Amino acid sequence: MIHPQAIIEPGAQLGNNVTVGPWTYIGNDVEIGDDCVIGSHVVIKGPTKIGKGNRIFQFGSIGEECQDKKYAGEDTRLVIGDNNVFRECVTIHRGTIQDNSLTQIGSNNLFMAYAHVAHDCMIGDNCIFANNATLAGHVHVGDWVIFGGMSGAHQFCHIGSHAFIAGGAIVLKDTPPFVMASGYPVSPFGLNTEGLKRRGFAKQDILAIRRAYKEVYRKGQTLAEAMPALNELAKESSHVQDFVDFINQSSRGIIR
C-alpha cells in the first residue's frame, strides 16, 4: 500500500507488496524489492538498490549524499540486501569515488535507532548495531558482528566476523574475528565464546580459536613470534585460518 501523502519520483522502481507510509520521499534511481515496509517520514535517495523484505522505520535517511568534504556530486551507489531492519532515524550514506563508489550492506542485519553507516562502508550479514552505533567512512564489518550502543569505528578499520564491540567502545585499529573488545581506544578482553556456541561452532573449533587467541594476546609475544604457532593451529580449524588471514591482511594493525 502506498500512502497518498507519500512522494515517489517517476524514476523509482518498487517491487510487489511494498508499503510506503505518509510523508515519505523516494527519489529517482531508487529500486526497492518485494515485501519491503517503509514507514512514515523516511527519505530514500539514489542511486540505491534495496532488496526484499526490508523494514525502514520512521525518519530514516537512506542513500543520502555522504558527508565527506571531497564529495562533489559524483554518481555513487548504495546497495542493501534482504530482510534488514532499520529502526528510527538510522542514516546510511552512499559511497565516494575515492573508494569503490559503493556503500554495501548485506542481509538480516538490525540497525537500532540512530545508528549511522558512513560512505564506502561494507557490512556483511546478521550483524547488530545497537542505538547510536556509528561507523566512519570505509569501515569493513564481517558477518555476525555486534556493536554495542554508543560505540564507533574509525575510518578504514576492519572488524572481523563474530567480533563483539562493547557499548561505548571506540575502535581505532582492526579487530580480528571472534574477539570481544571494549574501551577507548578498544582493547581485547576475550573471545565471543557464547556467540560462537549459539551459532553452532563445534567444541574443537572453539578450543582451536581459544588457543590462537592465547598465542596473540596472552603470551606477551609479537605477532611475528606468534605466527608459527598460529599457522600450526590453522591446520586444525578453518576458523583459525580465518583469524590468521585477517591478521596478515590488516593494514592498520590489530588491537592488542
GUDREN-96250 format. One record per residue (C-alpha): x, y, z. Coordinates in steps of 0.2 Angstrom, whole numbers, padded with zeros to 4 digits, always signed. Layout:
# GUDREN-96250
XYZ...
END
This chain:
# GUDREN-96250
+0000+0000+0000+0007+0017-0005+0000+0031+0006-0007+0045-0004+0004+0058+0005+0020+0049+0000+0030+0056-0014+0038+0044-0026+0048+0050-0040+0044+0043-0058+0061+0035-0059+0059+0025-0043+0055+0006-0045+0045-0003-0032+0043-0022-0031+0027-0031-0026+0018-0029-0010+0029-0014-0004+0021-0002+0009+0026+0016+0010+0020+0027+0024+0014+0045+0024+0026+0060+0021+0040+0048+0014+0050+0053-0001+0058+0040-0013+0069+0048-0026+0074+0043-0044+0086+0029-0046+0079+0020-0031+0075+0002-0033+0065-0007-0019+0062-0026-0019+0047-0035-0014+0038-0035+0003+0048-0020+0010+0039-0009+0023+0044+0009+0023+0037+0019+0037+0032+0037+0038+0044+0052+0036+0058+0042+0028+0069+0049+0014+0077+0037+0002+0088+0044-0012+0098+0035-0026+0106+0028-0034+0101+0015-0021+0096-0003-0023+0086-0011-0008+0082-0030-0008+0067-0040-0002+0059-0040+0015+0067-0024+0022+0059-0013+0035+0063+0005+0037+0056+0014+0052+0051+0032+0053+0063+0047+0050+0076+0035+0042+0088+0043+0029+0094+0030+0017+0105+0033+0002+0109+0052+0005+0125+0060-0001+0139+0057+0010+0147+0070+0022+0164+0068+0015+0170+0086+0010+0179+0079-0005+0162+0073-0012+0157+0083-0027+0141+0076-0033+0148+0060-0042+0137+0046-0046+0140+0034-0032+0129+0020-0025+0121+0011-0010+0116-0007-0011+0107-0016+0003+0102-0035+0004+0087-0043+0011+0077-0044+0027+0086-0030+0036+0078-0019+0049+0082+0000+0050+0075+0007+0066+0070+0026+0069+0082+0039+0062+0095+0027+0055+0106+0036+0042+0115+0027+0028+0126+0036+0015+0132+0032-0002+0150+0029-0007+0163+0040-0014+0174+0039-0030+0189+0039-0018+0185+0021-0014+0173+0010-0025+0159+0022-0026+0149+0010-0016+0142+0008+0002+0135-0010+0004+0125-0019+0017+0121-0037+0017+0106-0046+0024+0097-0050+0040+0105-0035+0049+0097-0025+0063+0101-0006+0065+0094+0001+0080+0088+0019+0082+0101+0032+0077+0114+0020+0070+0125+0028+0056+0134+0020+0042+0145+0032+0033+0151+0032+0015+0160+0017+0007+0157+0005+0022+0155-0014+0018+0144-0023+0030+0141-0042+0030+0126-0052+0036+0117-0055+0053+0125-0040+0062+0118-0030+0076+0121-0011+0078+0114-0005+0094+0107+0013+0097+0119+0026+0091+0132+0014+0085+0142+0024+0072+0154+0018+0058+0165+0031+0050+0169+0030+0031+0177+0015+0023+0174+0003+0038+0173-0015+0034+0162-0026+0045+0161-0045+0043+0146-0057+0047+0138-0059+0064+0146-0044+0072+0138-0034+0086+0141-0016+0090+0135-0010+0107+0126+0006+0110+0136+0022+0108+0151+0013+0100+0160+0018+0085+0174+0013+0072+0187+0025+0065+0188+0026+0046+0196+0012+0037+0195+0000+0051+0191-0018+0048+0180-0029+0060+0181-0047+0058+0166-0059+0058+0159-0064+0075+0168-0050+0084+0159-0041+0098+0162-0022+0101+0155-0017+0118+0144-0002+0122+0154+0015+0121+0169+0007+0114+0179+0016+0100+0188+0006+0088+0204+0013+0081+0213-0002+0074+0207-0018+0066+0198-0031+0077+0201-0049+0072+0187-0061+0071+0179-0069+0086+0187-0056+0098+0177-0046+0111+0183-0028+0113+0179-0013+0124+0186+0004+0130+0193+0019+0122+0203+0015+0112+0197-0003+0112+0207-0017+0119+0203-0036+0118+0195-0044+0133+0192-0062+0127+0183-0072+0114+0165-0071+0109+0163-0089+0115+0144-0088+0119+0141-0081+0102+0150-0095+0094+0141-0108+0104+0124-0100+0099+0129-0101+0080+0134-0119+0081+0153-0119+0082+0160-0136+0086+0169-0138+0103+0185-0142+0094+0184-0126+0083+0181-0115+0099+0195-0123+0108+0207-0120+0092+0201-0102+0092+0204-0100+0110+0222-0107+0108+0225-0095+0094+0219-0081+0104+0231-0085+0118+0246-0085+0106+0242-0067+0101+0235-0060+0117+0241-0069+0132+0259-0074+0130+0267-0057+0128+0273-0061+0110+0275-0050+0095+0264-0056+0080+0279-0062+0071+0283-0073+0086+0265-0080+0087+0263-0083+0069+0272-0101+0068+0260-0107+0081+0245-0099+0073+0249-0107+0057+0250-0124+0065+0233-0121+0074+0226-0116+0057+0229-0134+0051+0216-0140+0064+0202-0127+0060+0197-0117+0045+0191-0104+0058+0209-0101+0064+0214-0099+0046+0202-0085+0045+0209-0077+0061+0227-0079+0053+0222-0072+0037+0214-0057+0045+0230-0053+0054+0240-0055+0039+0229-0044+0028+0227-0030+0041+0233-0013+0035+0230-0003+0051+0237-0016+0063+0226-0026+0075+0220-0021+0093+0232-0028+0106
END
